[in-house]
Amino acid sequence: MHLEVVWVYTVPVTNIAILRTIMKLKSYLILTIVAATSFLVIIVTTAIYFLLQNSYQEGIQARGLELARVVAHDPMVIKAVDAQNKQQKYDLQDYVEDIRARTDASYIVVVDKETIRLSHPTPDKVGKYFIGNDIKPAIEQGDEFSSVASGSLGKAIRNFSPVLLDGEVIGAVCIGYLYEKTTDIFFKQYGHIGMLIGVVYLLGIGITGAFMFKMKRTFLDYEPEFIVNKFREHEMVLDSIRDAIVAVDNNMKITTINNSAIKMLSMGVLDRYDYVNHSLSRYSKSLSHLVLANQGAFHQEEFNIGKLSYRANVYPINTPRGSQGHVVVFFTNLDPTELEREVTSLNSYAELLRSKTHEYSNKLNVLSGMLQIGKYDEAVDFIQQETDRYQSIIHNIVMSVTDSAVAGLLLAKFNKASETGVKFTIDMDTNLSSYEKNISEKLVTMVGNLIDNALLASWQNRENAEPEVHVYLSDRSNHIILEVQDSGAGVPEDITDHILEFGVSSKLDDEQSGIGLYLVKQLVDYFHGSIDWERTEQHTTLFSIYLDKNEVANDD
């Protein structure tokens, strides 16, 4: 009974927590969009307001200065100011107020040299001193200018112009526009812009709401975390299937591929995203032709990649909008004989590993015995004998190959060549720079497979020629050049045109793989490079790879 109560209690709490998380996420998205929209509208509105206000104020100042200049040059005004300076009475109030009534100015004040007013909208203020020190430049230096200051009527935009008589400053004219009145006029002229911004804001909110509604319908009201988790589950399920699966669109471009298909098409050398959005024919023309043969219908057929046979099931992707592409499921079509050959090959490889382990165990036992019986000098000689032959090749590799991965590969292949009795040399003119990890890995794959094939070919032909492999690497020019030359018997004529295909090999039947050169060709095509081979006059086989540095750099 107690267990039942606990179970009933915990489930609703979990569901409530999930619902709260979902509601918080949705609310967060809506609030973020609304807040961002509001912030942008406020910023834009503020910027527009200040720009219009500054523009309007500059217009008022220009108008005010022009009016002040006209009034200052009026003969009646000049005569009145001159009379005032000479302590003679002259009534200018009505004349100036008549001018002000015909303009949009808040006030027109005329002062003498002592800044005593000759006119003012309030008659009681005539004969009193002008309020504000901003008039001094006009009286003392005869300057024309505008300022914002407070006077007897309040804060205003004030425009000054000196009154001149025979080139001498005898007074000044001030044209004022009260701020309160100016602001009212400004909002009357530009208020419709504020309304327009408000309409745009409401429209933005409406579009945001419609966008959120569309998102909910598009994603079936699922949350982003749920969609991402489902996408990852989808990839994990695909990768857990042992059969190869490839999905292509109507343009035969790969949209989805699982790990098994990657291993079958390139032995896992290329990454998943090296396939996506690329044409299927780039990796397997036969599989691409199979899909194109019966578009829009389910069919089963066999096809070959090199010498290997596969069986494929092709499923059309049909939706209410029509066909969206195909899903191809394929797997190796092996008969019992081929399976037995695969097992035999694996057993041979395991036996080779055991023999090499035994060989190195014997050397360690010899060294251990020498040390135990006190033969230290002999032990040092034994170690020196084993290491001397590495010094020259190590020095050559270190000085000419900066890329650590490629340098390590060359040293490993030198060791392998030494163990099998094949002479391994690196051209003295070799020079290879360091590259990014993803590029370096692909270079290692290309060089490693070429050297492996060369070592085996030269060893198989050891009765006819001294087994030897020569390597040349260079990136001094605009191209990366990779060359591997061997003393093998060459490529048989019957497979000359197919040596770079999957499953095609010149090795003995019990050692066939047909994968190495195929992988090299895939990577060369990936970099839009070229691979050639030829039989030289010295009866050696030379494989050459040319890669454009610009194409390689684009893979960074």
C-alpha positions as CSV (number, residue, x, y, z in Angstrom):
1,M,0.0,0.0,0.0
2,H,2.8,2.3,0.8
3,L,4.6,1.6,-2.5
4,E,1.4,2.4,-4.4
5,V,1.0,5.8,-2.7
6,V,4.6,6.7,-3.5
7,W,4.3,5.7,-7.1
8,V,1.1,7.7,-7.6
9,Y,2.7,10.8,-5.9
10,T,5.9,10.9,-7.9
11,V,4.5,10.6,-11.4
12,P,2.4,13.8,-11.3
13,V,5.2,15.8,-9.7
14,T,7.5,14.8,-12.5
15,N,4.9,15.7,-15.1
16,I,4.3,19.1,-13.5
17,A,8.1,19.7,-13.5
18,I,8.2,18.9,-17.2
19,L,5.2,21.1,-18.0
20,R,6.8,24.0,-16.0
21,T,10.0,23.5,-18.0
22,I,8.1,23.6,-21.3
23,M,6.1,26.6,-20.3
24,K,9.2,28.4,-19.2
25,L,10.9,27.8,-22.5
26,K,7.9,28.9,-24.5
27,S,7.5,32.0,-22.3
28,Y,11.2,32.7,-22.6
29,L,11.1,32.6,-26.4
30,I,8.0,34.9,-26.6
31,L,9.4,37.4,-24.0
32,T,12.8,37.4,-25.6
33,I,11.3,38.3,-29.0
34,V,8.9,40.9,-27.6
35,A,11.7,42.4,-25.5
36,A,14.1,42.6,-28.5
37,T,11.4,44.1,-30.7
38,S,10.5,46.7,-28.0
39,F,14.1,47.5,-27.4
40,L,14.7,48.1,-31.2
41,V,11.6,50.2,-31.5
42,I,12.6,52.4,-28.5
43,I,16.1,52.8,-29.9
44,V,14.8,53.7,-33.4
45,T,12.1,56.0,-32.0
46,T,14.6,57.8,-29.8
47,A,17.1,58.2,-32.6
48,I,14.4,59.5,-35.0
49,Y,13.1,61.9,-32.3
50,F,16.5,63.4,-31.6
51,L,17.3,63.7,-35.3
52,L,14.1,65.4,-36.1
53,Q,14.4,67.7,-33.1
54,N,17.9,68.7,-34.0
55,S,16.8,69.3,-37.6
56,Y,13.8,71.4,-36.4
57,Q,15.9,73.4,-34.0
58,E,18.5,74.1,-36.6
59,G,15.7,75.4,-38.9
60,I,14.4,77.6,-36.1
61,Q,17.9,79.0,-35.5
62,A,18.4,79.7,-39.2
63,R,15.0,81.5,-39.4
64,G,15.6,83.4,-36.2
65,L,19.1,84.6,-37.3
66,E,17.7,85.8,-40.6
67,L,14.8,87.7,-38.9
68,A,17.2,89.2,-36.3
69,R,19.5,90.3,-39.2
70,V,16.6,92.0,-41.0
71,V,15.4,93.7,-37.9
72,A,18.9,94.9,-37.0
73,H,19.3,96.5,-40.4
74,D,15.9,98.3,-40.2
75,P,16.5,102.1,-40.3
76,M,13.7,102.6,-37.7
77,V,15.4,100.3,-35.3
78,I,18.9,101.7,-35.9
79,K,17.5,105.3,-35.3
80,A,15.7,104.2,-32.1
81,V,18.7,102.5,-30.6
82,D,21.0,105.4,-31.4
83,A,18.5,107.8,-29.8
84,Q,18.4,105.5,-26.7
85,N,22.2,105.5,-26.4
86,K,22.1,109.4,-26.5
87,Q,19.5,109.4,-23.7
88,Q,16.8,110.5,-26.1
89,K,13.3,108.9,-25.8
90,Y,12.1,107.0,-28.9
91,D,9.1,104.6,-28.8
92,L,9.9,101.4,-30.7
93,Q,7.5,99.0,-28.8
94,D,4.6,99.2,-31.2
95,Y,6.7,99.0,-34.3
96,V,8.6,95.9,-33.2
97,E,5.5,94.2,-31.8
98,D,3.8,94.7,-35.2
99,I,6.7,92.9,-36.8
100,R,6.5,90.0,-34.3
101,A,2.8,89.6,-34.9
102,R,3.5,88.8,-38.5
103,T,6.1,86.1,-37.7
104,D,6.2,82.9,-35.6
105,A,8.7,84.4,-33.1
106,S,7.7,84.2,-29.4
107,Y,9.3,87.6,-28.8
108,I,11.5,90.3,-30.4
109,V,13.7,92.3,-28.0
110,V,15.8,95.3,-29.1
111,V,18.4,96.5,-26.6
112,D,20.9,99.4,-26.6
113,K,24.6,99.2,-25.9
114,E,23.9,98.9,-22.1
115,T,21.5,96.0,-22.8
116,I,18.4,98.1,-21.8
117,R,15.3,96.9,-23.6
118,L,13.6,99.1,-26.2
119,S,10.9,96.5,-26.9
120,H,9.3,93.4,-25.2
121,P,6.0,91.4,-25.5
122,T,5.3,92.6,-22.0
123,P,5.3,96.4,-22.0
124,D,6.2,96.7,-18.3
125,K,9.6,95.1,-19.1
126,V,10.6,97.9,-21.6
127,G,13.4,100.1,-20.1
128,K,14.8,97.2,-18.0
129,Y,18.0,95.3,-18.5
130,F,18.1,92.2,-20.7
131,I,18.3,88.9,-18.7
132,G,21.1,86.6,-19.6
133,N,24.8,86.9,-20.4
134,D,24.5,85.2,-23.7
135,I,23.9,88.6,-25.4
136,K,27.4,89.9,-24.6
137,P,29.2,88.5,-27.7
138,A,26.7,90.4,-29.9
139,I,27.2,93.7,-28.0
140,E,30.9,93.4,-27.4
141,Q,32.2,91.6,-30.5
142,G,29.3,92.2,-32.9
143,D,28.8,88.4,-33.4
144,E,25.7,86.7,-34.9
145,F,24.8,83.5,-33.1
146,S,22.1,81.3,-31.5
147,S,21.9,80.0,-27.9
148,V,19.5,78.2,-25.6
149,A,18.9,80.1,-22.3
150,S,16.2,81.2,-19.9
151,G,14.9,84.7,-19.8
152,S,12.0,86.6,-18.3
153,L,9.5,84.5,-20.4
154,G,11.2,81.1,-19.8
155,K,13.6,78.8,-21.6
156,A,13.9,79.7,-25.3
157,I,16.0,79.4,-28.5
158,R,17.5,82.9,-28.7
159,N,19.1,84.3,-31.9
160,F,21.2,87.5,-31.7
161,S,22.3,90.0,-34.3
162,P,24.2,93.3,-33.6
163,V,22.8,96.7,-34.5
164,L,25.5,98.6,-36.4
165,L,25.8,102.3,-37.1
166,D,28.8,103.4,-39.2
167,G,30.4,100.1,-38.5
168,E,30.1,100.4,-34.8
169,V,28.0,98.2,-32.6
170,I,25.3,100.3,-30.9
171,G,22.9,97.6,-29.7
172,A,21.5,94.2,-30.5
173,V,18.3,92.3,-31.6
174,C,17.2,89.1,-29.9
175,I,14.6,86.8,-31.7
176,G,13.3,84.2,-29.2
177,Y,11.3,81.0,-29.7
178,L,10.0,79.6,-26.4
179,Y,10.8,75.9,-25.8
180,E,7.3,75.1,-24.8
181,K,5.8,76.6,-27.9
182,T,8.5,75.0,-30.0
183,T,7.9,71.5,-28.6
184,D,4.1,71.9,-29.3
185,I,4.8,72.9,-32.9
186,F,7.3,70.0,-33.2
187,F,4.8,67.4,-32.1
188,K,2.1,68.8,-34.3
189,Q,4.3,68.6,-37.3
190,Y,5.9,65.2,-36.6
191,G,3.3,63.5,-34.4
192,H,2.2,61.3,-37.3
193,I,5.7,59.7,-37.3
194,G,5.2,58.5,-33.8
195,M,1.8,57.0,-34.8
196,L,3.5,55.2,-37.7
197,I,6.2,53.8,-35.4
198,G,3.4,52.6,-33.0
199,V,1.7,50.8,-35.9
200,V,5.0,49.2,-37.0
201,Y,5.5,48.0,-33.4
202,L,2.1,46.5,-33.2
203,L,2.6,44.9,-36.6
204,G,6.0,43.5,-35.4
205,I,4.2,42.0,-32.4
206,G,1.6,40.5,-34.6
207,I,4.2,39.0,-37.0
208,T,6.0,37.6,-33.9
209,G,2.8,35.9,-32.7
210,A,2.2,34.5,-36.2
211,F,5.7,33.2,-36.4
212,M,5.4,31.5,-33.0
213,F,2.1,29.9,-34.1
214,K,3.8,28.7,-37.3
215,M,6.7,27.3,-35.4
216,K,4.4,25.4,-33.1
217,R,2.5,23.9,-36.1
218,T,5.8,23.1,-37.9
219,F,7.4,21.4,-35.0
220,L,4.1,19.7,-33.8
221,D,4.3,21.7,-30.6
222,Y,7.5,19.9,-29.6
223,E,10.2,21.7,-27.7
224,P,13.7,22.2,-29.2
225,E,15.4,19.9,-26.7
226,F,12.9,17.1,-27.6
227,I,13.6,17.6,-31.3
228,V,17.4,17.5,-30.8
229,N,17.2,14.4,-28.7
230,K,15.0,12.7,-31.4
231,F,17.5,13.7,-34.0
232,R,20.3,12.1,-32.0
233,E,18.2,9.0,-31.3
234,H,17.6,8.8,-35.1
235,E,21.4,8.9,-35.8
236,M,22.1,6.3,-33.1
237,V,19.5,4.0,-34.4
238,L,20.9,4.3,-37.9
239,D,24.4,3.7,-36.8
240,S,23.4,0.7,-34.7
241,I,22.1,-1.1,-37.9
242,R,24.8,-3.3,-39.4
243,D,23.4,-3.0,-43.0
244,A,24.5,0.1,-44.9
245,I,21.8,2.8,-45.3
246,V,22.0,5.8,-47.6
247,A,19.2,8.4,-48.2
248,V,19.3,10.6,-51.3
249,D,17.1,13.4,-52.6
250,N,15.6,13.8,-56.0
251,N,18.9,15.3,-57.2
252,M,20.8,12.1,-56.1
253,K,22.6,14.0,-53.4
254,I,23.2,12.2,-50.1
255,T,21.1,13.5,-47.2
256,T,21.7,10.8,-44.6
257,I,24.2,8.0,-44.2
258,N,25.0,5.6,-41.4
259,N,28.4,4.3,-40.2
260,S,28.1,1.0,-42.0
261,A,27.6,2.7,-45.4
262,I,30.6,5.0,-44.6
263,K,32.8,1.9,-43.9
264,M,31.6,0.1,-47.1
265,L,32.1,3.1,-49.3
266,S,35.4,4.5,-47.9
267,M,36.4,2.1,-45.1
268,G,35.6,4.9,-42.6
269,V,38.3,7.3,-43.9
270,L,35.9,10.0,-44.8
271,D,33.6,11.7,-42.2
272,R,29.8,11.7,-42.3
273,Y,29.7,15.3,-43.4
274,D,32.1,14.6,-46.3
275,Y,29.2,12.6,-47.8
276,V,26.2,14.8,-47.0
277,N,25.1,17.1,-49.8
278,H,27.5,15.4,-52.2
279,S,26.3,13.3,-55.2
280,L,26.0,9.6,-54.6
281,S,27.8,8.9,-58.0
282,R,30.9,10.5,-56.6
283,Y,31.3,7.5,-54.3
284,S,29.6,4.7,-56.2
285,K,28.5,5.1,-59.8
286,S,27.0,1.6,-59.8
287,L,24.8,2.3,-56.8
288,S,23.7,5.6,-58.3
289,H,22.7,3.9,-61.5
290,L,20.8,1.3,-59.6
291,V,18.7,4.0,-57.9
292,L,18.1,5.9,-61.1
293,A,17.0,2.7,-62.9
294,N,13.6,2.5,-61.2
295,Q,12.8,5.8,-59.7
296,G,9.7,6.1,-57.6
297,A,9.3,2.3,-57.0
298,F,10.6,-0.3,-54.6
299,H,13.1,-2.7,-56.2
300,Q,15.8,-5.1,-55.2
301,E,19.0,-5.7,-57.3
302,E,22.6,-6.7,-57.0
303,F,25.5,-4.4,-57.9
304,N,29.3,-4.5,-57.7
305,I,31.8,-2.1,-56.2
306,G,35.0,-3.3,-57.7
307,K,35.1,-7.1,-57.4
308,L,32.8,-7.2,-54.4
309,S,29.1,-8.0,-54.9
310,Y,26.4,-6.3,-52.9
311,R,22.6,-6.7,-52.7
312,A,20.5,-3.5,-52.3
313,N,16.9,-2.7,-51.4
314,V,15.7,0.7,-52.8
315,Y,12.7,2.3,-51.1
316,P,11.1,5.5,-52.5
317,I,10.3,8.3,-50.1
318,N,6.7,9.3,-51.0
319,T,4.9,12.2,-49.3
320,P,1.7,14.1,-50.0
321,R,3.9,16.6,-51.9
322,G,5.3,13.8,-54.1
323,S,8.5,11.9,-54.2
324,Q,11.3,13.3,-52.0
325,G,14.0,10.8,-52.8
326,H,15.1,7.3,-52.0
327,V,16.5,5.2,-49.1
328,V,19.0,2.5,-50.1
329,V,19.8,-0.4,-47.8
330,F,22.6,-2.6,-49.0
331,F,24.8,-5.4,-47.6
332,T,27.6,-7.7,-48.8
333,N,26.4,-10.5,-50.9
334,L,28.9,-13.2,-49.8
335,D,28.8,-16.9,-50.7
336,P,30.3,-19.6,-48.4
337,T,33.6,-19.6,-50.4
338,E,34.1,-15.9,-50.0
339,L,33.4,-16.1,-46.3
340,E,35.9,-18.9,-45.9
341,R,38.5,-16.8,-47.7
342,E,37.9,-13.8,-45.4
343,V,38.4,-16.0,-42.3
344,T,41.6,-17.5,-43.8
345,S,42.9,-14.0,-44.5
346,L,42.2,-12.9,-40.9
347,N,43.9,-16.0,-39.5
348,S,47.0,-15.3,-41.7
349,Y,47.2,-11.7,-40.3
350,A,46.9,-12.9,-36.8
351,E,49.7,-15.4,-37.4
352,L,51.9,-12.7,-38.8
353,L,51.3,-10.6,-35.6
354,R,52.2,-13.5,-33.4
355,S,55.5,-14.1,-35.3
356,K,56.5,-10.5,-35.0
357,T,55.7,-10.5,-31.3
358,H,57.9,-13.6,-30.9
359,E,60.8,-12.0,-32.8
360,Y,60.8,-8.9,-30.6
361,S,60.5,-11.0,-27.5
362,N,63.7,-12.9,-28.5
363,K,65.6,-9.6,-28.9
364,L,64.4,-8.4,-25.5
365,N,65.4,-11.8,-23.9
366,V,68.9,-11.5,-25.4
367,L,69.3,-8.0,-24.1
368,S,68.0,-9.0,-20.7
369,G,70.4,-12.0,-20.5
370,M,73.4,-9.7,-21.4
371,L,72.5,-7.3,-18.6
372,Q,72.0,-10.1,-16.1
373,I,75.5,-11.7,-16.7
374,G,77.2,-8.3,-16.6
375,K,78.0,-8.0,-20.3
376,Y,77.1,-4.3,-20.3
377,D,79.4,-3.3,-23.2
378,E,78.0,-6.1,-25.4
379,A,74.5,-5.0,-24.4
380,V,75.3,-1.4,-25.5
381,D,76.7,-2.7,-28.8
382,F,73.6,-4.8,-29.4
383,I,71.4,-1.8,-28.8
384,Q,73.6,0.4,-30.9
385,Q,73.5,-2.1,-33.7
386,E,69.7,-2.1,-33.7
387,T,69.5,1.8,-33.6
388,D,72.3,2.9,-35.9
389,R,70.3,2.0,-39.0
390,Y,67.5,4.3,-37.8
391,Q,69.6,7.4,-37.4
392,S,70.0,8.3,-41.0
393,I,66.4,7.9,-41.9
394,I,65.2,9.7,-38.8
395,H,67.4,12.7,-39.5
396,N,66.2,12.8,-43.1
397,I,62.5,12.6,-42.0
398,V,62.9,15.3,-39.3
399,M,64.7,17.7,-41.6
400,S,62.4,17.3,-44.6
401,V,58.9,16.5,-43.2
402,T,57.4,19.0,-40.7
403,D,54.0,17.3,-40.5
404,S,54.4,15.0,-37.4
405,A,51.7,12.5,-38.5
406,V,53.3,12.0,-42.0
407,A,56.8,11.9,-40.4
408,G,55.6,9.2,-38.0
409,L,54.1,7.2,-40.8
410,L,57.3,7.3,-42.8
411,L,59.3,6.0,-39.8
412,A,56.8,3.2,-39.3
413,K,56.9,2.2,-42.9
414,F,60.7,2.2,-42.7
415,N,60.6,-0.2,-39.8
416,K,58.2,-2.4,-41.8
417,A,60.4,-2.4,-44.8
418,S,63.5,-3.3,-42.7
419,E,61.6,-6.2,-41.2
420,T,60.7,-7.6,-44.6
421,G,64.1,-6.9,-46.2
422,V,62.9,-4.1,-48.6
423,K,65.2,-1.1,-49.1
424,F,63.3,2.0,-48.1
425,T,64.6,5.4,-49.2
426,I,63.3,9.0,-49.0
427,D,64.3,11.4,-51.7
428,M,66.8,14.0,-50.5
429,D,64.6,16.7,-52.2
430,T,61.6,15.8,-50.1
431,N,59.9,18.8,-48.3
432,L,56.5,18.7,-46.7
433,S,55.0,21.4,-44.4
434,S,52.7,20.8,-41.5
435,Y,48.9,20.8,-42.0
436,E,45.7,20.9,-40.0
437,K,44.7,17.6,-38.3
438,N,41.9,16.7,-40.7
439,I,44.1,17.3,-43.8
440,S,47.1,15.5,-42.2
441,E,45.0,12.4,-41.5
442,K,44.0,12.3,-45.2
443,L,47.6,12.7,-46.4
444,V,48.6,9.8,-44.0
445,T,45.9,7.6,-45.6
446,M,47.0,8.3,-49.1
447,V,50.8,8.0,-48.5
448,G,50.4,5.0,-46.2
449,N,48.3,3.0,-48.7
450,L,50.6,3.7,-51.6
451,I,53.7,2.7,-49.5
452,D,52.0,-0.5,-48.3
453,N,51.2,-1.5,-51.9
454,A,54.7,-0.7,-53.0
455,L,56.3,-2.7,-50.1
456,L,54.2,-5.8,-51.0
457,A,54.8,-5.4,-54.8
458,S,58.6,-5.1,-54.4
459,W,58.8,-8.0,-51.9
460,Q,56.7,-10.3,-54.2
461,N,59.1,-9.5,-57.1
462,R,62.3,-10.0,-55.0
463,E,63.5,-12.9,-57.1
464,N,63.6,-10.7,-60.2
465,A,64.9,-7.4,-58.7
466,E,66.2,-6.1,-55.5
467,P,63.2,-5.1,-53.4
468,E,63.2,-1.3,-53.1
469,V,60.7,1.5,-52.4
470,H,61.5,5.2,-53.1
471,V,59.3,8.0,-51.6
472,Y,59.2,11.7,-52.7
473,L,56.9,14.3,-51.1
474,S,56.8,18.0,-51.9
475,D,54.6,21.1,-51.4
476,R,57.1,23.8,-52.5
477,S,54.9,25.0,-55.5
478,N,51.1,25.5,-55.7
479,H,50.6,21.7,-55.6
480,I,51.2,18.9,-53.1
481,I,53.1,16.1,-54.9
482,L,53.1,12.6,-53.4
483,E,55.2,10.0,-55.3
484,V,55.9,6.3,-54.4
485,Q,58.1,4.2,-56.7
486,D,58.6,0.4,-56.2
487,S,60.6,-2.4,-57.9
488,G,57.5,-4.6,-58.2
489,A,56.3,-6.4,-61.4
490,G,53.8,-3.7,-62.1
491,V,50.0,-3.8,-62.8
492,P,48.7,-6.7,-64.8
493,E,47.2,-5.6,-68.2
494,D,43.8,-7.1,-67.6
495,I,43.1,-4.8,-64.6
496,T,45.0,-1.7,-65.8
497,D,41.8,0.3,-66.4
498,H,40.2,-0.8,-63.1
499,I,43.1,-0.8,-60.7
500,L,41.6,2.2,-58.7
501,E,38.2,0.6,-58.3
502,F,36.9,-1.0,-55.1
503,G,37.9,-4.7,-54.8
504,V,40.3,-4.7,-57.7
505,S,43.8,-5.8,-56.7
506,S,47.1,-7.0,-58.3
507,K,48.0,-9.0,-55.2
508,L,47.9,-12.8,-54.8
509,D,44.5,-14.3,-54.3
510,D,44.9,-15.1,-50.7
511,E,46.0,-11.5,-49.9
512,Q,43.5,-9.6,-52.0
513,S,41.7,-6.7,-50.6
514,G,41.3,-4.1,-53.4
515,I,40.7,-1.4,-50.8
516,G,44.0,0.6,-50.5
517,L,44.1,2.3,-54.0
518,Y,40.3,2.7,-53.9
519,L,40.6,4.8,-50.7
520,V,43.4,6.8,-52.2
521,K,41.3,7.5,-55.2
522,Q,38.4,8.6,-53.0
523,L,40.5,11.1,-51.1
524,V,42.2,12.4,-54.3
525,D,38.7,13.0,-55.7
526,Y,37.7,14.7,-52.5
527,F,40.5,17.2,-53.0
528,H,39.7,17.5,-56.7
529,G,43.2,16.2,-57.4
530,S,44.6,13.6,-59.8
531,I,46.4,10.3,-59.5
532,D,48.5,8.7,-62.2
533,W,50.7,5.6,-62.5
534,E,53.3,4.5,-65.0
535,R,55.9,1.8,-65.7
536,T,59.3,3.6,-65.9
537,E,62.3,2.8,-68.0
538,Q,64.0,1.4,-64.9
539,H,61.3,-1.3,-64.8
540,T,59.7,0.2,-61.7
541,T,56.2,1.3,-61.0
542,L,55.6,4.9,-60.1
543,F,52.3,6.2,-58.5
544,S,51.9,10.0,-58.5
545,I,49.3,12.2,-56.7
546,Y,48.9,15.9,-57.4
547,L,46.7,18.1,-55.1
548,D,46.0,21.8,-55.5
549,K,46.9,23.7,-52.4
550,N,43.9,25.9,-52.7
551,E,41.5,22.9,-52.7
552,V,43.3,21.4,-49.7
553,A,43.1,24.7,-47.8
554,N,39.3,24.8,-48.4
555,D,39.0,21.7,-46.2
556,D,40.3,23.6,-43.1
